[in-house]
Amino acid sequence: MSPAASYRHLFGLTGRTYIVVAFLARLPLAMSQMGVLLLIAHTTGSFGAGGASAGALAVANAVGAPLLGAASDRFGQRPVVLVQSWLSSLGLLAVVLAAESGVSWLWAAAAAAFGGFFIPQAGPLARVRWRPIISSRDRTGTSARLIDTAFSYEGSADEASFVLGPALVGTIASIVDPGVGICTAAVLLAIFGTWFAIHPTARLRTAHAATAGTGRLLTPALATLMAAQFIIGMIFGSVQNGTTVLATEAGHDGLAGLVQALLGIGSVLAGLSMAALPARIGYVTRWRATAAGLLVLTTPLLLVGSLAALCPVLIVLGCCVAPYMITTFTLGEQITPPSRTGAAMTLLAAATGLGYAVGAAVAGHFADLSGATAAFGVTVAAGALACALAVGAGPLLRRAHAGSAAMAATPETPTPSASAA
């Protein structure tokens, strides 16, 4: 089955409406951090206050996402995501109210933390749904291939959302008002978060997930994958910082977001093409190859001295980003007990967010000392860490994947791809 046919068949299992809803449900998370930064900086005149408020949202989401992901494993996604969508929507509206009322920005930061804690990680939660969807609705006998296709799509959708979300909220802020951008995110969250929560796919569970006990969640293998996602988060944060420095030095600071979005173009295209990879190329091999690619493709950033030179480097670098993340999330889903996949997927997402915060902070410190090249040095260092981790932890993940494949080979649950080599 060709990749195009695989995607058509996959989307046919849920209907295209679900695909649209699940994509739009993840936009508010992508919009909120930059939206809060722009709003608080606009109302206070302080980028420090804006950054602190945006950071409060990001850290709160990194804490809340795995806790609420675990709750969705226990109680089901429908009630948990429904409550999350409405509480986080109210939290974002409270940010606007606090920011525009003239009270101390600390109240807006507190509201941002409240909203951030509850924002649902729609992307990771959508990944959790695919195995039971495919198990219950596919009759072609290509379940393992379709799961690979599903994770390829989800990785690309996440990348697209994190390109479109900031661009959307930034455009609204520049044309209308930063507060309108946050209100737009809140409305999208209330509508599409609710729709995502009540969609019939939220009720589907694999037979193992319905009958299994809690299972062990934080294994050495999953901790390794969290470290891998932390590293890719560092790449995101340091690239954003270095790009902003270059744009500011060139007198075009408004272009920073658009230039950084180029990273997502190559990433989305490469992510979608992952469905064409033959099953004989195992997940650990894919992880090692993409980690090596991150090291090789980040290195040219040290030679970049202008926005024009940066653009092609980011497009090419993006070609390894989504494949790397798709592989880590797929491995995470396959090595985790079915009853704990919600917690596992949101833990990986939380690790990415924390890595982003650390990468941005460290790169910012070095940028203050030596400019954009020093900031991009953090990106290259993260690429080296990704490569070293993939080489060193490969045997551990092979064993974990092989063990999970053996346990999953039952009539109730589709067998994951057999090869981990």
VMD Tcl script that draws the C-alpha trace (Angstrom):
set ca {
  {0.00 0.00 0.00}
  {1.44 3.36 -1.07}
  {1.80 6.17 1.51}
  {-1.05 8.12 -0.12}
  {-3.29 5.04 0.01}
  {-2.28 4.42 3.63}
  {-3.29 7.96 4.63}
  {-6.60 7.70 2.75}
  {-7.38 4.41 4.45}
  {-6.32 5.72 7.87}
  {-8.47 8.84 7.63}
  {-11.36 6.73 6.38}
  {-11.39 4.85 9.69}
  {-12.40 8.00 11.60}
  {-13.80 10.31 8.94}
  {-12.14 13.55 7.92}
  {-14.13 15.59 10.44}
  {-12.22 13.94 13.31}
  {-8.89 14.72 11.62}
  {-9.83 18.41 11.39}
  {-11.15 18.54 14.96}
  {-8.08 16.82 16.41}
  {-5.81 19.24 14.56}
  {-7.69 22.38 15.62}
  {-7.85 21.12 19.22}
  {-4.05 21.30 19.43}
  {-3.77 24.86 18.10}
  {-4.56 26.63 21.42}
  {-1.51 25.06 23.07}
  {0.65 26.28 20.19}
  {-0.94 29.76 20.36}
  {-1.03 30.32 24.10}
  {2.64 30.65 25.03}
  {3.48 33.28 22.42}
  {0.08 34.90 22.91}
  {0.70 35.38 26.63}
  {4.19 36.72 25.95}
  {2.88 39.29 23.45}
  {-0.07 40.34 25.61}
  {1.82 40.86 28.88}
  {4.73 42.57 27.13}
  {2.22 44.87 25.40}
  {0.31 45.83 28.56}
  {3.32 46.19 30.87}
  {6.00 47.33 28.43}
  {8.26 44.63 29.88}
  {9.47 41.60 27.93}
  {10.70 40.24 31.24}
  {7.16 40.17 32.63}
  {5.89 38.71 29.37}
  {8.53 36.01 29.35}
  {7.90 35.14 32.99}
  {4.16 34.82 32.36}
  {4.69 32.68 29.27}
  {7.16 30.58 31.22}
  {4.63 30.08 34.02}
  {2.17 28.71 31.45}
  {4.77 26.40 29.90}
  {6.01 24.98 33.20}
  {2.47 24.50 34.50}
  {1.55 22.61 31.34}
  {4.65 20.42 31.67}
  {3.52 19.54 35.21}
  {-0.18 19.15 34.48}
  {-0.02 17.27 31.19}
  {1.31 13.93 32.52}
  {-0.89 14.09 35.62}
  {-4.02 14.64 33.56}
  {-2.79 12.15 30.96}
  {-2.64 9.54 33.71}
  {-6.16 10.56 34.76}
  {-7.36 9.99 31.18}
  {-5.90 6.48 31.32}
  {-7.88 5.78 34.45}
  {-11.18 7.53 33.76}
  {-11.14 7.80 29.98}
  {-10.33 10.79 27.79}
  {-13.91 12.05 27.47}
  {-14.49 13.42 31.01}
  {-10.89 14.48 31.60}
  {-10.37 16.36 28.32}
  {-13.82 17.96 28.62}
  {-12.96 19.42 32.04}
  {-9.49 20.44 30.82}
  {-10.88 22.27 27.80}
  {-13.29 24.43 29.79}
  {-11.00 25.17 32.73}
  {-8.07 26.09 30.49}
  {-10.33 28.25 28.32}
  {-11.45 30.13 31.42}
  {-7.83 30.46 32.52}
  {-6.82 32.06 29.22}
  {-9.72 34.50 29.40}
  {-8.63 35.35 32.96}
  {-5.16 36.21 31.59}
  {-6.72 38.78 29.26}
  {-8.91 40.18 32.04}
  {-5.97 40.53 34.44}
  {-3.68 42.03 31.80}
  {-6.19 44.62 30.63}
  {-7.45 45.59 34.09}
  {-4.26 47.29 35.21}
  {-3.53 45.00 38.19}
  {-0.05 43.61 38.78}
  {1.16 41.34 35.97}
  {1.69 38.63 38.60}
  {-2.08 38.03 38.53}
  {-1.88 37.45 34.79}
  {1.04 35.09 35.34}
  {-0.99 33.15 37.92}
  {-3.93 32.93 35.49}
  {-1.55 31.79 32.76}
  {-0.24 29.04 35.05}
  {-3.80 27.93 35.83}
  {-4.75 27.85 32.15}
  {-1.50 26.17 31.19}
  {-1.92 23.42 33.78}
  {-5.21 22.35 32.21}
  {-4.55 22.86 28.47}
  {-5.04 19.39 26.96}
  {-2.17 17.87 24.99}
  {-4.41 16.97 22.06}
  {-1.55 15.65 19.92}
  {-0.30 13.03 22.40}
  {-3.87 12.10 23.34}
  {-4.76 11.64 19.67}
  {-1.83 9.24 19.37}
  {-3.31 7.16 22.19}
  {-6.54 6.72 20.23}
  {-5.08 5.31 17.03}
  {-4.31 1.77 18.18}
  {-7.86 1.05 19.44}
  {-9.31 2.82 16.38}
  {-7.29 0.64 14.04}
  {-7.86 -2.49 16.11}
  {-11.63 -2.10 16.11}
  {-12.24 -0.72 12.60}
  {-9.54 -1.97 10.25}
  {-10.22 -5.21 8.41}
  {-7.33 -5.18 5.94}
  {-4.76 -6.95 8.12}
  {-2.33 -4.02 7.89}
  {-2.65 -2.78 11.45}
  {1.06 -2.40 12.16}
  {1.58 -0.40 8.97}
  {-1.40 1.82 9.71}
  {-0.10 2.58 13.20}
  {3.18 3.71 11.66}
  {1.20 5.90 9.27}
  {-0.88 7.32 12.13}
  {2.20 8.31 14.13}
  {3.79 9.83 11.02}
  {0.70 11.94 10.52}
  {0.49 12.98 14.19}
  {4.12 14.08 14.25}
  {3.59 16.18 11.14}
  {0.34 17.61 12.52}
  {2.12 18.67 15.72}
  {4.83 20.39 13.70}
  {2.24 22.14 11.54}
  {0.34 23.34 14.60}
  {3.46 24.82 16.16}
  {4.12 26.70 12.94}
  {0.54 27.87 12.40}
  {-0.33 28.64 16.05}
  {2.30 31.30 16.77}
  {1.87 32.77 13.29}
  {-1.89 33.04 13.84}
  {-1.70 34.66 17.26}
  {1.09 36.97 16.13}
  {-0.90 38.11 13.10}
  {-4.00 38.79 15.22}
  {-1.87 40.71 17.72}
  {-0.34 42.91 15.04}
  {-3.61 43.59 13.17}
  {-6.09 43.83 16.05}
  {-4.81 43.41 19.63}
  {-2.77 40.80 21.56}
  {-5.74 40.15 23.85}
  {-7.86 39.14 20.86}
  {-5.27 36.50 19.99}
  {-5.57 34.93 23.45}
  {-9.37 35.10 23.30}
  {-9.25 33.34 19.93}
  {-7.20 30.54 21.49}
  {-9.70 30.28 24.35}
  {-12.65 30.03 21.94}
  {-10.89 27.40 19.81}
  {-10.16 25.46 22.99}
  {-13.75 25.60 24.21}
  {-15.16 24.51 20.85}
  {-12.67 22.05 19.44}
  {-11.33 20.81 22.77}
  {-14.90 19.91 23.71}
  {-15.52 18.34 20.30}
  {-12.31 16.33 20.61}
  {-13.37 15.18 24.09}
  {-16.85 14.01 23.12}
  {-15.91 12.45 19.76}
  {-16.79 8.72 19.67}
  {-13.11 7.80 19.28}
  {-12.55 8.95 22.87}
  {-14.52 5.93 24.09}
  {-12.51 3.32 22.19}
  {-9.95 1.35 24.13}
  {-7.95 -1.76 23.34}
  {-8.96 -4.93 25.12}
  {-5.70 -4.86 27.04}
  {-6.29 -1.27 28.16}
  {-9.76 -2.11 29.38}
  {-8.71 -5.14 31.41}
  {-5.08 -4.55 32.35}
  {-3.88 -3.23 35.65}
  {-2.00 -0.03 35.93}
  {1.27 -1.47 34.61}
  {4.69 0.05 35.11}
  {5.05 3.45 33.54}
  {8.44 5.04 34.20}
  {10.81 2.36 32.93}
  {14.45 3.02 31.98}
  {13.40 2.84 28.33}
  {10.69 5.49 28.71}
  {13.06 7.68 30.75}
  {15.52 7.43 27.85}
  {12.86 8.57 25.40}
  {11.96 11.46 27.71}
  {15.62 12.50 27.63}
  {15.48 12.29 23.82}
  {12.46 14.59 23.75}
  {14.08 16.96 26.25}
  {16.99 17.28 23.81}
  {14.77 18.06 20.82}
  {13.05 20.68 22.99}
  {16.47 22.25 23.62}
  {16.96 22.44 19.86}
  {13.64 24.25 19.45}
  {14.38 26.74 22.23}
  {17.93 27.53 21.14}
  {16.98 27.87 17.46}
  {14.23 30.32 18.41}
  {16.67 32.38 20.46}
  {19.41 32.42 17.84}
  {16.92 33.32 15.11}
  {15.55 36.18 17.19}
  {19.05 37.55 17.79}
  {19.86 37.47 14.06}
  {16.56 39.13 13.16}
  {17.04 41.85 15.79}
  {20.60 42.56 14.65}
  {19.30 42.90 11.09}
  {16.59 45.33 12.22}
  {13.82 42.90 11.25}
  {12.83 41.44 14.59}
  {9.26 40.96 13.33}
  {10.55 38.34 10.88}
  {11.93 36.05 13.59}
  {8.77 33.98 13.91}
  {8.36 33.57 10.16}
  {11.99 32.53 9.68}
  {11.78 30.04 12.53}
  {8.64 28.60 10.92}
  {10.84 27.39 8.06}
  {12.04 24.67 10.43}
  {8.49 23.33 10.36}
  {8.25 23.17 6.56}
  {10.95 20.55 6.11}
  {9.77 18.85 9.27}
  {6.16 18.41 8.12}
  {7.16 17.11 4.69}
  {9.69 14.67 6.12}
  {7.24 13.52 8.78}
  {4.56 12.66 6.25}
  {7.08 10.72 4.18}
  {7.90 8.47 7.16}
  {4.91 6.31 6.18}
  {6.88 5.20 3.11}
  {9.72 3.65 5.13}
  {9.75 -0.16 4.90}
  {9.00 -2.05 8.10}
  {12.39 -3.78 7.93}
  {14.02 -0.50 9.00}
  {13.43 -0.81 12.73}
  {12.61 1.99 15.12}
  {15.94 2.04 16.93}
  {17.73 2.26 13.59}
  {15.47 5.17 12.62}
  {16.13 6.87 15.95}
  {19.90 6.56 15.56}
  {19.83 7.78 11.96}
  {17.72 10.85 12.73}
  {19.80 11.66 15.84}
  {22.95 11.56 13.72}
  {21.17 13.76 11.21}
  {20.44 16.31 13.93}
  {24.13 16.55 14.76}
  {25.19 16.88 11.12}
  {22.47 19.34 10.13}
  {22.79 21.63 13.17}
  {26.51 22.18 12.60}
  {26.07 24.65 9.68}
  {24.26 26.98 12.11}
  {27.70 27.92 13.45}
  {28.53 29.42 10.04}
  {25.31 31.41 9.63}
  {25.66 35.18 9.84}
  {22.44 36.48 8.30}
  {18.73 35.66 7.99}
  {19.18 34.88 4.30}
  {21.81 32.25 5.10}
  {19.75 30.88 7.97}
  {16.62 30.11 5.93}
  {17.91 27.13 3.88}
  {19.72 25.71 6.91}
  {16.50 25.63 8.92}
  {14.50 24.04 6.10}
  {17.05 21.23 5.74}
  {17.42 20.79 9.51}
  {13.65 20.34 9.77}
  {13.92 17.18 7.66}
  {15.28 15.34 10.72}
  {13.08 16.93 13.40}
  {9.69 15.32 12.77}
  {11.14 11.88 11.90}
  {13.10 11.96 15.17}
  {10.02 12.86 17.20}
  {7.78 10.41 15.36}
  {10.20 7.62 16.17}
  {10.48 8.48 19.87}
  {6.71 8.76 20.30}
  {6.14 5.50 18.42}
  {8.67 3.70 20.57}
  {7.10 5.24 23.67}
  {3.65 3.98 22.69}
  {4.92 0.50 21.93}
  {7.00 -0.04 25.07}
  {4.27 1.23 27.43}
  {1.43 -0.92 28.80}
  {-1.82 -0.08 26.96}
  {-3.37 1.09 30.22}
  {-0.69 3.80 30.64}
  {-0.23 5.20 27.13}
  {-1.98 8.49 27.90}
  {0.47 9.19 30.71}
  {3.43 8.08 28.57}
  {2.54 10.29 25.59}
  {1.98 13.35 27.76}
  {5.20 12.72 29.69}
  {7.11 12.78 26.40}
  {5.34 16.02 25.44}
  {6.12 17.54 28.85}
  {9.79 16.62 28.49}
  {9.82 18.45 25.15}
  {8.38 21.57 26.77}
  {10.91 21.53 29.58}
  {13.74 21.08 27.09}
  {12.44 24.06 25.15}
  {12.52 26.22 28.27}
  {16.04 25.13 29.19}
  {17.34 25.50 25.63}
  {15.90 28.99 25.30}
  {17.30 30.09 28.67}
  {20.81 28.71 28.10}
  {20.95 29.99 24.53}
  {19.75 33.39 25.72}
  {22.56 33.56 28.25}
  {25.20 32.74 25.65}
  {23.59 35.09 23.12}
  {23.95 37.96 25.60}
  {27.66 37.17 25.82}
  {28.55 36.42 22.20}
  {25.55 36.77 19.89}
  {23.65 34.39 17.64}
  {26.54 32.02 16.96}
  {26.87 31.28 20.67}
  {23.13 30.62 20.86}
  {23.35 28.22 17.94}
  {26.25 26.54 19.73}
  {23.64 25.28 22.21}
  {21.70 23.82 19.26}
  {24.78 21.96 18.02}
  {25.54 20.71 21.53}
  {21.99 19.37 21.77}
  {22.46 17.59 18.44}
  {25.60 15.96 19.81}
  {23.71 14.88 22.95}
  {20.94 13.38 20.79}
  {23.50 11.39 18.81}
  {25.34 10.17 21.92}
  {22.10 9.12 23.61}
  {20.89 7.21 20.56}
  {24.17 5.34 20.25}
  {24.47 4.55 23.95}
  {20.84 3.64 24.67}
  {20.11 1.73 21.47}
  {20.52 -1.75 23.04}
  {18.24 -0.81 25.96}
  {15.46 0.28 23.62}
  {15.89 -2.78 21.40}
  {15.34 -5.04 24.39}
  {12.37 -3.03 25.63}
  {10.77 -2.99 22.18}
  {11.32 -6.70 21.66}
  {9.78 -7.47 25.05}
  {6.74 -5.29 24.41}
  {6.25 -6.81 20.95}
  {6.22 -10.30 22.45}
  {3.68 -9.31 25.13}
  {1.45 -7.52 22.61}
  {1.28 -10.47 20.20}
  {-2.23 -11.53 21.25}
  {-5.56 -11.63 19.39}
  {-6.91 -8.61 21.30}
  {-4.19 -6.10 20.50}
  {-2.52 -5.50 17.11}
  {1.07 -6.70 17.04}
  {3.57 -3.86 16.73}
  {6.13 -3.98 13.92}
  {8.36 -6.91 14.70}
  {11.70 -5.37 13.87}
  {13.44 -3.12 16.35}
  {16.77 -3.41 14.63}
}
mol new
graphics top color blue
foreach p $ca { graphics top sphere $p radius 0.5 }
foreach p [lrange $ca 0 end-1] q [lrange $ca 1 end] { graphics top cylinder $p $q radius 0.2 }
display resetview
